[in-house]
Amino acid sequence: MPLLMKVRNGGHWTPDEKLELIRHLRRMVRLSPYLIALLLPGSILFLPIYAWWLDRRRVRRED
């Protein structure tokens, strides 16, 4: 948050800070489908289905 507010408070981003912002935004983009699904009305009812879908242990490994 302090990094985002730097420009609003009269500062300027350095190239390193811009790269850090880009990294944060890319991480948020990876999470966005899950967050959107949880924010929809009635999504609390689908929480068990989301948990089942995201559970990677349900896929059996070839040992």
C-alpha positions in Angstrom: 0.0 0.0 0.0 2.8 2.5 0.7 4.2 1.8 -2.7 0.8 2.6 -4.4 0.4 5.8 -2.4 3.9 7.1 -3.2 2.8 8.8 -6.4 -0.4 10.2 -4.8 1.8 11.8 -2.1 4.0 13.5 -4.6 6.7 10.9 -5.1 7.8 9.0 -8.2 8.3 5.3 -8.7 11.8 4.0 -9.5 12.2 1.3 -12.1 12.6 -1.3 -9.3 9.4 -0.2 -7.7 7.6 -0.5 -11.1 8.8 -4.0 -11.4 7.6 -4.8 -7.9 4.2 -3.4 -8.8 4.0 -5.5 -12.0 4.9 -8.7 -10.0 2.2 -8.0 -7.5 -0.4 -7.4 -10.2 0.6 -10.7 -11.9 0.0 -12.6 -8.7 -3.4 -10.9 -8.3 -4.4 -11.9 -11.8 -3.7 -15.6 -11.0 -6.0 -15.4 -8.0 -8.8 -13.4 -9.6 -10.9 -16.3 -11.0 -11.2 -17.8 -7.5 -11.9 -14.4 -5.9 -14.6 -13.6 -8.5 -16.2 -17.0 -7.9 -16.3 -16.3 -4.2 -17.7 -12.8 -4.5 -20.8 -13.8 -6.5 -24.1 -13.8 -4.7 -24.9 -17.2 -3.2 -21.3 -18.3 -3.6 -21.1 -19.4 0.0 -23.4 -22.3 -0.9 -20.9 -23.5 -3.5 -17.9 -23.3 -1.1 -17.8 -27.2 -0.6 -17.8 -27.6 -4.4 -14.9 -25.1 -4.7 -13.0 -26.9 -2.0 -13.5 -30.3 -3.8 -12.5 -28.7 -7.2 -9.3 -27.1 -5.8 -8.3 -30.2 -3.8 -5.3 -31.6 -5.6 -5.2 -34.7 -3.5 -8.3 -36.1 -5.2 -6.1 -36.8 -8.3 -4.4 -40.1 -7.7 -0.7 -40.3 -8.4 0.9 -43.1 -10.4 3.3 -44.6 -7.8 
